Amino acid sequence: MVNTEELTGVFTGLPGSVAVSHLSVYDWPAADGVCGGTPHMHLTCSEAYVVTGGRGAVQTLTTSGYEVTPLAAGTVAWFTPGTIHRLVNDDDLRITVLMQNSGLPEAGDAVLTLPPEYLTDPETYAAATAIPADAPVAEQERVARARRDLALEGYRVLRASGPEALAEFHRAAGALVRPRLVEWRERWRRGAEAAAAATGEQLDRLERGDVSHLAGAVVRSEQPSARGKFGMCGRLDVYPGH
């Protein structure tokens, strides 16, 4: 059910149920000599980068092939679900990240490009990717770096292989997240669907000559709820509920 309080007032999330975070891309060198983050793919969420500083690139792999998109201050780049992406840090790359469907990426929408033997079931995958939140920072960094390197192993094979290997990764990723779809759908209903429905309700009101929703206008601001979290691509400053 759509939240009627949000329909009759102002949707309480960021516009369109978009999530925002600030990202400092990892400067850890990998086996190929490239510094950067963990290659992964989102299944239902488009992602956008607003580059605020530094230089780098995003490597992408889709059924259309492999591409490299340069990133520099002022660049806005985005891609849709199904895009395997790896951020490369050439010089202090910093990005404001916008994610579709606030809450879904944190609920497991992203799947890392681990070798196939780690994609067989949710428990095996979680054991290879989970970063213990209560561990010392040094241990969290070790785990984040180890999973990055493991994902790069699978990523290199996908880049060197044909379309069937990519299709198999898609199938494995879909099977991994299937147990979470009920939860995801509820998050979407409370978020992006409710935001769109609120606009529809406002249009209906205006058509009737009813402007009462304008009297409920509000202004909100937030500070990050956590700073320096170990994400897939780098250290993250995140906001409440995003």
Secondary structure by P-SEA (a helix, b strand, c coil): ccccccccccccccccbbbbbbbbcccccccccbbbbbbbccccbbbbbbccbbbbbbbbbccccbbbbbbccccccccccccbbbbbbccbbbbbbbbccccccccccccccccccccccaaaaaaaccccccccaaaaaaaaaaaaaaaaaaaaaaaaccaaaaaaaaaaaaaaaccaaaaaaaaaaacaaaaaaaaaaaaaaaaacccccccccbbbbbcccccccccccccccccccc
